Structure formats: structure tokens, C-alpha cells
């Protein structure tokens, strides 16, 4: 289902990253103009695009970036484990700057790319919903919990609407046996974003970003009202993975914890 009304301008942060690059061309129908931002090279702008380089840690630059936007898809920031200095600038300061800019410029609805690593220390033999207490599996996961709490605070205090999407593993296809449970196809992610910008009242729901896989760890029952119905299933790739990828032993982090190898990663120092 496509949104019933088209936005004038949609901002996509992190446009040079994996998800930003993959969804950039898949979200053009949502707005007349797509404003793209990153600190890395984003290539040339298409006729319907605006390229605006921006460091999320620069408060004034973020305020200028958000001004005039009717919606935000926030992929920006450090997307894997890293040093505290990098994570703090992009994922802590950057998220604060984004929400302050949104508050000051009309409170455009936000899709916040959180992560399964906010709950990474839950075990794979558990099925959890969106009300569980966070169990982050590293500094990156901690930064995503911070972002979720910013979204909650700004909703309760100011009425800033955000869809907090705890993304599993969003690629063109699952890359490992673990991703058979965590995979979300690009098509399903686009349909989720469409619903987020289409529903009359969003609030601040936490949604697990995962396709309709046979094996799942996450229960989206409490956000069924959103009307999102993922269509793709990782099972189509199981035989390919069985033939190409060795399976981990039963006590490996990739098999035990929902966050996989992130749970065994140490603190990244300079």
C-alpha cells in the first residue's frame, strides 16, 4: 500500500551507507524532493534529489538540514561497533541534534533506524516483543537504546512522532544462517516506511524490522494496528546458505544470542 498523500520533501540521512544507498531509489514515490545527507560521497543528485553533506555532530548543520522537510528516514550514524568517540558523535550527539532540529522545525515524522543490537543479549531460543527491557550487546547497541529513549521522550514531551525500527539484517538476501531469522528484505522495509508515513496517528511504536521468515525471534503483535504485512521469507535462501556457508557450533555467539557476534566483541579503543 502506498501512502495516500505525497510529501514535499523527505530527508534520508546516512544516504551513502548500505541501507541509504539501497533505499534511496526505492523511496522516490514518497516525496517530490528527496534530500540526501551523509559525510561520505553520495554521488550525483538525480533531478528529484538534493545532496546536502552534513556531520550529525554539527548542531547548526543538522538544524539547517532538517528545515523544510516533511519526513525523515534516519539511517545516519555509525552502523556497527566502533570506538566510543565515533559512536558518541554520530549516534549520541547526532541523535540529540536531529530531535532538537525536528522539534524546532515542525516535528516531521521520523523513521528511526534502531537495531536488534539494542536487545542483542536475548537468546535465540526466546521470542520477545517490543516491551522487553533492552539488553544491548555493545556500545553500538547502547547508542541505539539512547536513540529509542530520545524518541520516547520527545513523543511524550513534545508530540514528536517516531517509528522506532529495530532492524534485524536488511540486505538483498540473508548472508548467514543467523540472518534466516533476522532478515528483512528491502521490499518489506519500503512497505514498512510507507505505512509509517501513511497512518493518521503514529505515536512512538517500537517495531521489529524483520520479514515473514519461518524462524523468528521477534513478535510484532502489539504493533499490528500499523497494518504492515511483510511479504518475503528468508526460507527461499536456506539451501543456498547450507551449500555455501559453514554452520557455527552450538555454543557460538552466532547461534546462542540474537545479537550474534556483537555479543563477543570487545570495546574498540583508539
Buried (B, 14 or more C-beta within 10 A) or exposed (E): EEBEEEBEBBBBBBBBBEBBBBBBEEBBEBBEBBBBBBBEEBEEEEEEBBBBBBBBBBBEBBBBBBBBBBBBBBBBBBBEBBBBEBBBBBBBBBBBBBBBBBBEBEBBBBBBBBBBBBBBBBEBEEEBEBEBEBBBBBBBBBBBBBBBEBBBEBBEEEEBBBBBBBBBBBBEBBBBBBBBBBBBBBEBBBBBBBBBBBBEEBBBBBBBBBBBBEBBBBBBEEBEEBEBEBEBBBBEBBEEBEEEBEEBEEEBBBBBBBBBBBBBBEEBEE
